[in-house]
Structures are given as C-alpha cells and as structure tokens.
Amino acid sequence: MGRIEKRKMERFNLKLPTKLSWAGKDKEHKSIELMTSNICSGGAFFKTNKPLTVGTDVKLAVILTLGKFKIVKHKILYIDVLGSVIRTDQQGMAIRFDRKYRISPH
C-alpha cells in the first residue's frame, strides 16, 4: 500500500541556498549554509549528514535569485524567516517556518 500524503501545502523541488543560524547548547551563535531539497510556504527539507536536534529554533535566510526576470529591480532577494526543526531522518531535517517573514533586496 502507498504512503498517504498528509501535507496541506504543495511542495516544490527547489534547490535554494539558505543560511541557518541558531544558538548552540553553550548559547554560542552557530550557523551553516545548506540547500533546500524541497520547500513550501510552511517549511523546507534540508539534506544533511548532521541534522540539528528536533525542537531547535533557527533563523533562516533563503536566497532567491531573480536574474531571469528583466522587469525585476533587485536580482537577489533574501527571505528571512524563523522556524524550528520538526523532524530528522537519515537524509536530513525538516524545518517548519513561522508565519511571519521578511523579504528584502540584496
């Protein structure tokens, strides 16, 4: 029997560079750059050998390149959003986004 899809939002297989930042156990600021594996308005999955612990709060800066669009003034946009790790597996980690976000030009 096939797997039942529980997601409410459509996911897109987009590889977008993203900077993740969080506070480590020692309260020290940590960050890493990863690529999204897939993304939707509610979250993203990141392939990594070293996923963060479930429950870790993160700040994400997703980089969106718009170079193909001639009518766009800014060719690079940052989507800044907070989120938290909700699931990990052998392939990586899923992060759920908060509803508030900010889009800013580079």
C-alpha positions as CSV (number, residue, x, y, z in Angstrom):
1,M,0.0,0.0,0.0
2,G,1.3,3.5,-0.9
3,R,2.2,6.2,1.6
4,I,-0.7,8.6,2.4
5,E,0.2,12.3,1.8
6,K,-0.6,14.4,4.9
7,R,0.8,17.7,3.7
8,K,-1.6,20.5,3.2
9,M,0.7,22.7,1.1
10,E,2.2,21.9,-2.3
11,R,6.0,21.3,-2.1
12,F,8.4,22.4,-4.8
13,N,11.7,20.7,-5.6
14,L,13.8,23.9,-5.5
15,K,17.4,24.0,-4.5
16,L,17.8,27.3,-2.8
17,P,20.9,28.4,-0.9
18,T,20.0,29.1,2.8
19,K,21.9,30.3,5.8
20,L,20.6,28.7,9.0
21,S,21.6,30.3,12.4
22,W,20.9,29.1,15.9
23,A,22.1,29.2,19.5
24,G,24.1,26.1,20.5
25,K,23.8,24.3,23.8
26,D,26.6,26.6,25.1
27,K,24.5,29.7,23.9
28,E,27.2,30.3,21.3
29,H,25.9,31.6,17.9
30,K,26.3,28.9,15.2
31,S,25.4,28.9,11.5
32,I,25.6,26.7,8.5
33,E,24.8,27.1,4.8
34,L,22.7,24.4,3.2
35,M,20.5,24.0,0.1
36,T,16.8,23.3,0.3
37,S,15.8,20.0,-1.0
38,N,12.2,20.9,-1.3
39,I,10.2,23.9,0.0
40,C,6.7,25.2,0.5
41,S,5.2,28.2,2.3
42,G,5.1,26.2,5.6
43,G,8.6,24.8,5.7
44,A,11.5,23.1,3.9
45,F,13.6,20.0,3.9
46,F,17.4,20.1,4.0
47,K,19.6,17.2,3.1
48,T,22.5,17.0,5.6
49,N,24.6,14.3,7.5
50,K,24.4,16.4,10.6
51,P,20.8,17.4,11.3
52,L,20.0,19.7,14.2
53,T,18.1,18.3,17.2
54,V,14.3,18.3,16.9
55,G,13.0,21.4,18.6
56,T,16.0,23.6,17.7
57,D,14.8,27.1,16.9
58,V,16.5,28.5,13.8
59,K,16.7,31.7,11.8
60,L,16.8,31.2,8.1
61,A,17.9,33.5,5.2
62,V,16.7,31.9,2.0
63,I,18.4,33.4,-1.1
64,L,16.2,33.8,-4.1
65,T,17.9,34.7,-7.4
66,L,15.7,36.5,-9.9
67,G,18.2,37.2,-12.6
68,K,16.0,35.7,-15.3
69,F,13.3,38.3,-14.8
70,K,14.1,41.5,-16.7
71,I,11.4,43.6,-15.0
72,V,12.7,43.0,-11.5
73,K,14.7,45.8,-10.0
74,H,16.6,43.6,-7.5
75,K,18.2,40.4,-8.8
76,I,18.7,38.8,-5.4
77,L,16.2,38.7,-2.6
78,Y,16.5,37.3,1.0
79,I,13.6,35.7,2.6
80,D,14.2,35.9,6.4
81,V,12.0,33.7,8.5
82,L,12.2,31.9,11.9
83,G,11.5,28.3,12.2
84,S,12.1,25.1,14.2
85,V,13.3,21.6,13.4
86,I,10.3,19.3,13.5
87,R,11.7,16.0,12.1
88,T,15.1,14.4,11.3
89,D,15.9,11.2,9.4
90,Q,18.9,9.6,7.7
91,Q,18.6,12.1,4.8
92,G,18.4,15.3,6.7
93,M,15.9,17.6,8.6
94,A,12.6,19.2,8.1
95,I,12.1,22.8,9.4
96,R,8.7,24.4,9.9
97,F,8.5,28.1,9.2
98,D,6.8,30.7,11.4
99,R,4.1,32.6,9.7
100,K,5.9,35.9,9.8
101,Y,8.7,36.5,7.3
102,R,10.5,39.4,5.7
103,I,11.6,39.8,2.1
104,S,14.5,42.2,1.5
105,P,16.6,43.0,-1.6
106,H,20.3,42.3,-1.6
